[in-house]
C-alpha cells in the first residue's frame, strides 16, 4: 500500500465517503477514550507520573549522545551486536546482510512502527525473504496489503465482518465473523511460522542505557515467540527510545498501558539483554540492536521541536482527536498519523512532502491533555505551520489572501472599503442565503456579513453612551 502525505486531501475525501470505516473508527476511539479515562480517574498520582516521565525524557534527549554511548558500551559487554543506521536504506541493508550471512529465508516480526517507517517488509520480500507479521492486527492489515491505521490498533478501521471476509478470501477458510474463531484461525497459521522462522525482528518500547538492554511490551505473547524461537533476534529502534536505567522503567510501565490499551498493566514485559541460547539452552543465538537515526538528529537540533521525540507511541492522542475520529489513519499518508503524526511527518519527510500535515488539526488541545508525556502538540503544530509558510509551501490562494490582507492593513481607507463592501453586497442576496464563497461554501456555511460593520457600530455605541466605547 503506497501512501504519500502529498495526497492527503484525496485520502480524506475518500475516508469521509466511507461510512463503514468511519463507523468502525468512531466506535473504537470512543471506547478507548472512555476506558482510559476510567483508569486515569483511579490513579491519584497520574499527573505526577506525567511530569516525572517528561522530566526523565527531557534529560535523556538533551544528553542523547552520552546516553547512546553508554547504551552501546553496555550492550556490547553483554555480547550483543550494535549497528548504527543513518537512514532507512542503511538499516534495511544491515538486516539484509545479516539475513544473507545466515541463510535466512523466513522472518517473523512483531508489531514495530520503526520497521514500518523504513518499509522493511516490502524490501525483504523483494529480496526473496518472507517477512510475516505476528501481531494479530498487523497480520490482518498485511493480508490486506495495507499499513497500520493506528499506532496501537493496526486494524482499527476494520470490522469483524471485514476480517471474516478477508480470512475467507485469503486463507481459504469457512466464513465466520466470530472473534474467538477468527483468533484460532490466525493462531494456527502463525504457530507453524514461528517454528520455521530463521530470524525474529522486533522494535523496542524502551532502551535502557545503563544495562544495554531493551524492554518490549505486549499482550499476545507473539513478541516473546519472535524473540525466543528463531536463532537470530534483530531489534530495530529509534535513537530516541532511551531511558537512563531500569529504575525509571516502572514509571513508563504505569503510563503506557493505561494510555495505549486502557489496562493497568500490560500482560507481558520482555527484557532483552543478551543472547541466551548457549547459556540457557533457549532463546536466540545472536542478538542485534540497530540504532536508527533517519532524521531524528535533525529534530534534536531544534530546542522546541525536540520534545516530539518524547513520544512513547501510545496512540492516546489519536483516540481523542476529532480529526482522526472522522478520517482514520490512512488519510494522513504515512505510518505515523494523528496529532503526533502530523508533527513528525514534516520533520522526518520535510516541509515539501509534509506541507499539509500540520494543518490537519483543530488545535483544540485535547491531544496535549491526554498525552502521557505532556508533549505540547498544539504549540509544535503552530511552529511547523510557520515553517511551511516561511518556505512558501503553503497553498497559493492562502499566500495571495495573506498578501492582500497585509496590503489592506497598511492602508486604512482601502481596509474600510474592503470590510464595508461585502455587507452591502450581502443586502442584494435573499435574506436567508449565505454569502457565496467558491470552494468554501460548497460544504460549509460562511455566514452573513453585517451591513453596518464594526466601525459604524463602535461609533454608535460611543454616541449612545456619551463617552468612549473602549
N, C-alpha and C positions, 0 to 999 in steps of 0.2 A: 504494500500500500504506500504509494508515493504521495506525500503531502508537502505543502510549502506554505509558510506564513503569508507569502505574497498573494495566495489565493483565498485568504481567509474570508473575504466578502462573499465569494461564491459558496464556500462551505457553510457559512452562517445562513445564507438564504436557503440552502438545501436542508439544513437542520431544522429551520423554522417550519418547513413544509412537511416534516416527517413527524406525524402525530405519535407514532409508536415509540420512536426514540425519545421524544420529549416526555412522554408519559413515564417511560422507564427511568429516565434520569431524574425527573421530578420526584417520583416515588422513593428512589434510593437516597437522594440527597436529603429529602425531608426526614426520612427515617434516621439517617446518620446524624443530622443536626440535633434532633430531639434526644436520641440515645446518648449522644456525647454530653449534652447539657445536663442530663440527669446525673451522670457520673461526676461532672465538674462540680455540681452543687453539693456533692457528698464529700468533696475534698477541701477542707478548710484552708489548707496551705497551698492551694492551686496557684495563686498569684506569686507566692514566694518561690515556687518551683520555676515559674516562667522567668522571673527576674534572675534567679540563680543560674539557670541554663544559658540565658542570654549573656550573662557575665562570663561564664566559662568559655562559650564560643568566641566571644569578643577577644578574650585574652589569647586564645589559640590562633584566631585568624590574624591578629595583629603581630603575632610572633610565629607565623606559619613556617618560615624557613627552619628555625631551630627545632620545632616540633617534628617536622618531616625528617630531619637528620637523625633525631633521637629515635623515631619510629623505624627508620631504615636500619640503623645500627642494631637495635634490639631484635628486629625480625631476622636479620642475618645470623645473629648469635643463636637464634632458635632453629637455624637450619632452613629457613625459608628463603626462597629466591625472590629478590625485589627488582622490579623493572620500572623504568621511568618512560612515560609516553607523553610526548609534547602535544600530540593531536590524535584524532580518531584513526587516521591512516597508520600511524606508528603503533597504536595499541592493537589494531587488527593484525598487523604484520607480526607482532610479538606472539600473539596467540596462534597464528598460522604456522610460524616457525616451530613452536612447541609441539603443535599437532603433527607436523611432518616428521619431526625428530623422533616422536614416539609412536608413529604409525597409527595415529588416531583417525578413526572413521565415524565414530558415533559419539556425540556430545549431548549430555543432559544439562539443562540450565535451570536455575531458579530465577524468580522474578527479579529483574535488575534494570532500572531505568538507565543506568550508565551504559549498559551494553546496548540498549535501545538507542541511546544518544549516538553511539558510534556505528550503528547499523551493523552489528556483528552477525546476526543470523543470516541475512542475505549474502554477506561476504563469505561466510563459511560454506554455505550451500553452493555458491558459485565455484568454490574450490573443492567440491566433491565430498564435503563433510556434513553429515546430518546433524543439525542442531535442534533439539526438541525442548520446548518449554514444558516445565513440570508443575508450575503453579496452575491450578485449575483455570483461573480466569485467563492467564496468559496462554494456556493451551487452547482455550476456546478461540481467542482472537487470532492466534497463529493459524488455526484451522481455517479461519475466515479470510486469512491473508491481510489482516489489519494490524495496526499498532494499538497499544492500550489507550482507552479513552479516559482513564482516571489514574492517578498516581498509586492508589492502593487497590482499587477495584477495577481491574483492567476491562472487564466485560460489563460495566455498569449500564451501558447503553442497550444491552440485550435483555429480552425477557426469557423466561424458561421455555416458552414456545419456540423462540428463535434458536435456542440451544438444542432443543429436541429435534428440530428440523435439520440443524447443522449436523448433529451426530448421525442422523438417519442417512443424510446425503453423503457425508464424508467417510463415515466409519462403517456404513452398511448394516447398521443395527435397526431393530424394530423401533418405530417412532414411539417416544414417550416424553412427556413433559414433567414427569415426577422427579423432583430434585434428588432424592436418595438413589433412584435407579440410574439417573444420569451420572451421579458421582461414582457409582460402582462400575459403569462402563468406562469412564475415564481412568479409574484406578487400575482396572485390568490391563488397559493399553499401556499405561505408564510403567507398571511394575516390571514388565519384561524389558523395557528400555533402560531402566535403572541397572538391571543385572547385566546388560550387554554393553554399557557405556564405557568408553576408554578415558573420557575426561569429563569432569564436572566443572561448570562455570557458574559463579555466583557474583553478586555485588557485595556490598558491606554497608550496614547501617552506621557503624562507628568503628574507627580505627584507634586503638589505644597506644599512644606514643610511648609510654613508659615500658610496656611489656612487649611491644611489637606484635600484638595480636589484633584480631578483628572480632566484632560482635555482629551477628546476623539474627534478626528476629523474625519469627514465623508462627503460623498456626496450623499448617497442614503436614509438617514433617518432611515435605519434599526437599527442603533445603538440607536437612540432615542426611537424607539419602544421597543427594547430589554431592555433598562433601565427603561422605564416608565410603561409598561403594566404588566409584571409579578410582583408578590408581593415581590420577593426577587431578589436583584441585587448583583452579585458577580463579582468583578473586580480582575483579576489576572495580576500582574505587576512585572517586574524585579526590583530589588532594585536600579538599576542604572537610573531609569526613572525620578528621582527627579530634580526639579529646585527650586531656593530659594523662589520665591514669584510670585504673579500674575503680578508684574511689569515687570518681564523678559519674560513672556509668549508671548507678541506680537512679540518679535524678532524671536522666533521659528516659530510662525504662519506665518511670512512673508517668511521664508526659506522653510519650509516643503512642502507646496502645489506646489511651483514652481518646486522643485526637484522631487517630487513624481508623480504628475499628470499634470504638466505643467499648473497650474492655479495660478492666482494672489492670490486667497483666496479659501479656502475650503467652501463648501456650508453650512455645519453645524459645530459648535464647541459646544460640550456638556461639561458642567462643573458639576461634581457630588460632592456635599459637604455635603449631609445629606439624611436621609430617609424622603421623603416628603409627604407620603400618608396621615398620620394623620394630618399634618399641613396644607396641601393644597388640600387634597381630591383626589390627583392623584400622580402617581409615586410609587416607591417601599415602602413597609412597613419596610423592613430591607435592609441595605447596608453592604456588607462585602468586605474589601480590603485584598487580600492575597499578601504579600510581599515575592517574590521568590528569593532565592539565587541561588541554582542549579549550582554552580561553579563560580559565579560572584565574590565572595570574593577571590577566588584563583587568578583570573585575576587582581583584585585590588592590590594584593601584588606586582605585577611587575610594577616598576615605569615607564617603557616604554609602555608595552602592555596594561596597564590600559586605554590608550587612545581609545582602541577599544570599551570601554564602553560608549563613547560619542555618538555612533551611534543612530540616530533617525528613522531608518528603512524607509528611503525614497526610496531606490531602484535605485537611480541615478547611482551608481557605477556599477550596473548590466547592465543597458541600454548601457553604454559606453564601457563595457568590451569586447574586441574581442573574448575572450574565451566563455563567456556567450552567445554572439550573435550567436555562432556556435552550442552550445550544449543544451541551455536552462537550466532550474533549476534543474530538477530531476536527472541530471547526477552527481550532487555534492553529492547526497546520504543523505541529511539531510534537515531540514526545513529552515536553513539559507544557502544561496547559493551566488554565485557570489564573487566578491572581498572581501566584508565584511564577507561573509560566510566562506571563506577559512581561514580567520584569527580567526574566532570563533570556528570552528569545532575542531581543535587540542587543543584549550584551554578548551572548555567545555567537550569534549569526551576523551581527552588525545592523546599523540603523537602516541600511537599504533594504535588507530582507525583512527586518522586523519593524518596518515603519508603521504598520497598522496596530501592532500588538499593544503598545502602552495605552492605546485609546479604547481597548476593549474592557472598560471599567466604568462604573458609575461613580467611583470614588466615595462610596457610602461608608467605607471604613470598617465594614464587618470582618474583612479578612484580617485586619490588624487586631481586632478584638479577640478573635479565636486563635490566632497563631500562637502555638505554644512557645515559640522562640521570640515572640514580641517583635517580629520584623515589621517595620513601618512601611508596608507595601504602598499605600496611597501616596506617601511622601516620595518614595522612589519612582513611582509612576509619573509624577509631575516632573521630576528631573529628567526622566527618559523622554517624556513628551517634548521637553525643551530641547533636548539633544536632537531629536528628529527634526524639529523646526529649524534649529540653527544650521543643520546640514542640508536644509532645503529639500527634505524628503517627505514633507507633508503634502497634502493634496494641493494642486494648483489653485482650485477655487478658494481654498482656505487662505492661501498666501495672498491672493488677489483681494479677498474680503478684508483681511487684516491691514493690507497696504492702503486700501480705500478708507478704512476707519482711522488709520493713523493720519492720513491727509486731512480728513474731516475734523479730527480732534484738534488740529493745529490752525483751523480756520473757522472761528465761531459762527460766522454768517452762513457758511456752507453747511455746517453741522446743524444749525437751527432749521434750515430749509429741508435738509435730508430727513430730519426727525418729524417735521411738520407735514411733509408731503404724503407719507403713507396713510396718515389719519384722514386726510382729505380724500384720498383715493378710495379708502375703505367705505366712505359715505356713498359712493357710486354703486356699491355691491348690495345685494339683498341683505336685509338686517341680520339674518342668521348665518350667512355664508362667511366662512373664514377667508382671510386674505390668501390668495393662491401663491405658493412658492414652489416653482418647478423642482422636482426631485425630493422635496421635503414633505409637502402636504399629501403626497400620494399615500403615505402610511401613517401620518400623524397630523394633528391639528396645530396650526401655528397660532391660533387665537385671533383676537380683534385688536386693532390699533385704536388708541384713544384719540378722538378727534380734536381734543384740546391740547394734549401734550403736557409734559411735566412743567415746563417753564410757565405756561399760562396758568395752570392750577396753582403753582407756587406763588405767583404774584396775587392771585385771587385770595389765597389764604392770608397773605400779608395785609391785603385790604380789609378782609373780614375781621382780623384780629387787631388791626390798628397798630401793629408793630411787626418786627421781623419774624418771619415764619421759622427761622432757624432755631 
